[in-house]
Amino acid sequence: MDIFSRTFSIINGLVSALTLPGLLVLCLVGLTAVVLALMSPRGRMIFFVIVVLCYAISMSGSKDDETGRVPLPGFMFSVAYALKWILLIPLILYGLIASITGRGTSIITTFAIFTVCLYIFVRAVASGSWDRYFLWIFMMLGLPGFGAQIAKELGVSNIFKYLFFLGYCVIFLAILQLALRHGTELRGYRYTGFMPNPNSMGAFLSCLIVPGLWVFFECSRTRLVVIILAVLAIMLIATGSRASACQVLPVAILIAMRYTKRPLMWISFMLMGTVILVSSTWFLSDQITARFFSTSTSGRTDLWREYWTIGMETPFFGRGMGWIDEMNMYPPHNGFVFLFVESGLTGMILMGLVLLFVIFRNPARKYYYMFPRQLLMRRFIFAQLIGFLISGFFESWFIGIGYFELILFLFTIGIKDAVDREVNTLGHAYWDNSVFAMPAYDFGAVQTV
């Protein structure tokens, strides 16, 4: 069943359970709330936060077929699955309109993303699976524009505060699991939470810790922020996810270089800690030891080797988009290997070049020295995007619409583009003598939440 049919079936079930007056009142209230929220920058940002949380909740479904665990009450998964599409599609359309009208990402960034979308769409049409990637293309084109526009309206610091609020939600859901005794067991001594596996939980936690670090160091060093960050970090370590620990590492290195007196010492400690986190699993259980050190085909490197062999049979254009799902094969856990198998070297190289271009492109490089806070903000976002790329080597979230990291990655690209464009505009204005003093502008701190 595709996402639209499943969403509509959930809505039909809700409709059949309500009387006509109740349904009319519900529709009126919902429509009014959506319109009012879309008219407000904070409402749009709240929508986005809800979408990310619903994405995470709905990933594992109401029941894990492998272990039989029920992470959360079933109705929560049904509501989350329907709600994420109902709220996400208006935000995608808003981002598309913002980019088309010049208020979203720059033309160069939009065109670069459009090239890879066009190639994937052509390959999908040739494979007869264009419907699988239709919404993915709109997400690729719309979410960066939404991120750029919302960054101009709210400011980057406020956006990070909203995203860090998801950390409170995760802790609440963990407490709810304990209270309801839903899915509280560990999987191989690793914390799974409400996600389908420990790696997904670790990835979600790392995506929340990164904005939380900005909130702590640049916005609010309160005890509550420290406690939430500490709890999220403990939960991340408990997942035992190597990719998630590496995803936080670029931002952690930046923080050590910016906020400590002995950055090399702290960086060394962090690198050693990452190694210890991986190697310490040897002391926990034979199951995890086998996962990290065995040479069986269950390891990621063996999966990559197997898929690489399959991809080399059709190296230039791949086996066709959707081939892995159609063959019901285990995912390769690597976005680039996934692209190589389905779209060939052409698609893999094109995606890699586009991602590197939009991440490393810096049109305001010569002006950033005039805006130290914006420079720090830009470096922080850059480190965050590098962390996403590291995660992409361990999970196949580049292609497809079922993983929360894709929407956060595209959203962050839009934020980076907005900061670059704003600094570039202010720098041009200063050197063109259109202003007579250094602009006292603090991007990301104009408003407060």
C-alpha angles and dihedrals in degrees: 000000000000123000095260095051091047092048092048092048090055091049091048090052090052091048093051091052094056132070119239097257091047091048092050092050091047092050093047093049092045094048092048092049092049094049093046092046094050090051091058125066090218090049091053091049092049088051090053093049090051090049092053092049092047090049090055095045095047096049098088099038125222093299134026106231092201099055103012092235120149105211097189137358110295097239090061091061093048093050092044093049094052096039096053092061095040090055100033099056095060090049091051091050090048090052092048091052091047092053094045092051093047097252096104129051122343120274092248093053093046092049092048091053090044092058094059091042090053092051093047091048092050091050090046092052090049089051094047093240102101091129090065092061102033094095091038090060092051089049091051092051100036108039097060089052091049091050092050094048096046090048090057092048102043106018128242096267092055091048090055089050090054092048092046088055086072086070089065089051093051092052090048091052091049090053089047090054091053093046095049094035091233115154096334095146122105122238109228092337090305126118113245103172114180094329127098093251141001093259092058091047091050092050091051092049092050090052088056098042093057097060088039090060090055090049090051099046100036108023119023130002096188125149092247092057090049092050093048092048091048093050092048091049092051090049090049092052090047091058090062090215112160095191092052092051090050090048091062093043099085092054091044090053090050091051091050091052093046106038107028131075093219105039096166091056093050093045089052090050091050093049090048090047091053091051091047091049090057099039095042089071085077087075096048108062144329090245094061092039089056090048093056103035110022123106095217122125090258091078122096094238091055090049090051091049092049094048092045089056090050092048093051089064088069101018104164106047103008131224095296135276113293094020095125093052093045091053089047091230127162109265115257094232091226123093095207094048088048090054092046093055096045103031103020130227089312094061095039094050092043092051092046093050093047093049093048091047097052092043099045097035110112114173092172097052094122093051103046094087088070092057110048095175092051089048091054090046092050092050090049092052090045091053089048091053091048087054090054090052090051089052089050089064090061103036132042098230099125090084122043137037102248101085127080095214092071094060092044091048094050091044090053091050088058092050092052091049091051093052091049093049094047094050090045091053093048092046092052091047092052097048093042088059091238086131124038100210138039105279111248093222126150108187109210096021101071093101133025130217 
